[in-house]
């Protein structure tokens, strides 16, 4: 399966451009007929917590560590630079994400933004209740 491969023990590199053949692995599926935007939207809707990142992104690493300390292990999708532009727009309040759309975290299908927004949500005390609300965390 050339379009879906494991990058590390917790990240998957998913080439979202139309693949040469359909593929499925680890709960992630590729439909040849879907556009890149449709695939991204479907992945967002299928996973309670998902991070879209570039490979070797230090901000994504921090996001994963923050969520892991809370007890959440998000789905992490590494995108190619050409696929990053297909991500939905981040919230307006996240100035860092507006300049650099990846990494982007989605919780319960809603764009949280980048690392700046995720940390702000955590510091304000709203992250854990949001994770509980979408079923990503049980307390």
C-alpha positions in Angstrom: 0.0 0.0 0.0 2.0 3.0 -1.2 -0.6 5.6 -0.2 -0.8 4.7 3.5 2.2 3.8 5.6 3.2 4.0 9.2 5.8 6.8 10.0 6.2 6.0 13.7 4.3 4.2 16.3 1.7 6.9 16.5 1.6 8.7 13.1 0.5 7.7 9.6 1.7 9.3 6.4 -1.4 9.4 4.2 -1.0 10.6 0.6 -4.3 12.2 0.0 -3.8 12.7 -3.7 -5.8 10.2 -5.8 -4.2 6.9 -5.2 -3.6 4.3 -7.9 -5.8 1.8 -6.0 -8.0 1.8 -2.9 -6.4 1.0 0.4 -7.4 0.5 4.0 -5.2 0.1 7.1 -5.6 0.7 10.8 -9.1 2.2 10.5 -8.0 4.7 7.8 -9.5 4.1 4.3 -8.8 5.7 1.0 -11.5 5.9 -1.7 -10.2 6.6 -5.2 -13.2 8.7 -6.0 -12.8 11.2 -3.2 -11.1 14.6 -3.6 -8.3 15.6 -1.1 -10.7 18.0 0.6 -13.4 15.3 1.0 -10.9 12.8 2.4 -9.7 15.3 5.0 -13.3 16.2 6.0 -14.1 12.4 6.3 -11.1 11.8 8.5 -12.0 14.7 10.7 -15.5 13.4 11.1 -14.4 9.8 11.8 -11.9 10.6 14.6 -12.7 12.4 17.9 -9.2 13.9 18.0 -7.0 14.2 14.9 -3.9 16.1 14.1 -2.8 17.0 10.6 0.9 17.6 10.5 4.0 17.8 8.4 6.6 15.1 8.9 9.1 15.8 11.8 7.0 18.7 13.1 8.2 19.7 16.6 4.9 21.5 17.3 3.0 18.3 16.5 5.2 16.4 18.9 4.3 18.9 21.6 0.6 18.6 20.8 0.8 14.8 21.0 2.7 15.0 24.3 0.2 17.4 25.8 -2.8 15.2 24.8 -1.0 12.0 26.0 -0.4 13.5 29.5 -4.1 14.1 29.7 -4.8 10.5 28.5 -5.7 11.1 24.9 -3.9 9.5 22.0 -4.9 11.3 18.8 -4.9 10.1 15.3 -2.0 11.8 13.6 -1.9 12.2 9.8 1.3 13.5 8.2 0.5 15.4 5.0 2.7 16.4 2.1 3.2 20.1 1.5 0.9 20.0 -1.5 -1.9 18.6 0.7 -1.6 21.1 3.5 -3.5 23.7 1.5 -6.6 21.4 1.6 -7.0 21.7 5.3 -10.0 23.7 6.5 -9.2 27.2 7.7 -8.1 27.6 11.3 -10.0 29.7 13.8 -9.3 33.5 13.3 -8.0 33.9 16.8 -5.0 31.6 16.2 -2.5 34.0 14.6 0.3 31.3 14.4 -2.0 28.9 12.6 -3.1 31.5 10.1 0.4 31.8 8.9 1.2 28.1 9.1 -1.8 25.8 8.7 -0.1 22.6 10.0 -0.1 21.2 12.5 -3.8 21.5 12.9 -5.9 19.7 15.6 -9.6 18.9 15.3 -11.6 17.8 18.3 -15.1 16.5 17.7 -15.0 17.6 14.1 -14.2 21.2 15.1 -11.0 23.0 14.2 -9.2 24.0 17.3 -6.3 25.5 15.4 -2.6 25.0 16.1 -0.4 24.5 19.1 -1.1 28.0 20.4 -4.8 27.4 20.5 -4.5 23.9 22.0 -2.3 25.2 24.9 -4.7 28.2 25.4 -7.7 25.8 25.6 -5.8 23.6 28.1 -4.6 26.5 30.3 -8.1 28.0 30.4 -9.5 24.6 31.7 -11.7 24.0 28.6 -9.6 21.2 27.0 -10.5 18.3 29.3 -14.3 19.0 29.2 -14.2 19.3 25.4 -12.4 15.9 25.2 -14.9 14.3 27.5 -17.8 15.8 25.5 -16.6 14.1 22.2 -15.8 10.8 23.9 -12.0 11.0 23.6 -11.5 11.0 27.4 -13.4 9.3 30.2 -13.2 10.8 33.7 
